[in-house]
């Protein structure tokens, strides 16, 4: 039986015009990247003992107010990839 290539299903994941919200703007994407970079640096400082958990939480709250991340909060409590493999 031959499987034909391609997907004919229209879903929000494949059809941008079906999305309830417009795609992320370049400005939103830039803010998201800056937020994630800042939080990665803060997490690294926490892991190295440069700052304590209270400092980290203060930094996290400040960065959330500053950058207004869309997806950043989703990753905030997840361990970084490098710490998982170590």
N, C-alpha and C positions, 0 to 999 in steps of 0.2 A: 504494500500500500504506500503510495507516494504522499508525502507531506508537503503541501505547498507553502512556500515562504510567505511571510507577511502576517500582519495582524489586522483584522477587519473590525475589531471591537473599538467603539468610541468610548473612551473613559476620560475622566479629568486628567489622568496621568499621561494620556497620549494626545489629547485634544485641548490645546490652550484656550480655544474659544469657549470651552465648556466650564472653565474655572469660574468659581464664584467670585474670587478676588483676582485682580491682575497679577502678573508675575512680579517678583521682587524687583524693585528699581535698582539702578546702579548705585545710588546713594545708600539704599538700605543694605545692599550686599557689602559695600565698603564698610559701613558701620558694623555689620555682623562680623566681618573679618577682623576689624580692629578690636572688637569686644573679645572674640575668641583668642586672639593673640595676647591681649592683656591678661585674660584669665589663665592662659597657659603659663605665662610668666609668674603670676601670683601663685598658682598651684605648685610650680617648680620651687619657688621660694619657700612655700609651706613644707614641701617634702624635704628640703635641705635644711630646715630648721631656722631659716633666716627670719621668718615671721611665724607667729602662732595662729591658732584657729580663729581667735577673735579678730586679729588683724586681717586674716583672709576674708572673713565674713564682711568686715567693713569695706575692704577693697571690692568685693563682689557686689555689694549694695551700691557703692559709688559708680562702678562701671555699668551696672544695669541702668542707673539713672542717666548716666552720660550718653550711652550708646543706644538705649532702647532696643535691645536685641529681639529679633523675632524667634529665631531658633536657638539662640545661645542659651536660654534658660533650660532648654531640653537637655543640653549637654553639660550643664553646670554641675550636676551631682554625679556625673559619670566619671570614672577614672580615665586618665589620659591613656592613649594607646601604648605609649612607651612604658608606663608603670605596670600595665597588665602583663606585658611579656617578660618583665624582669623577675 
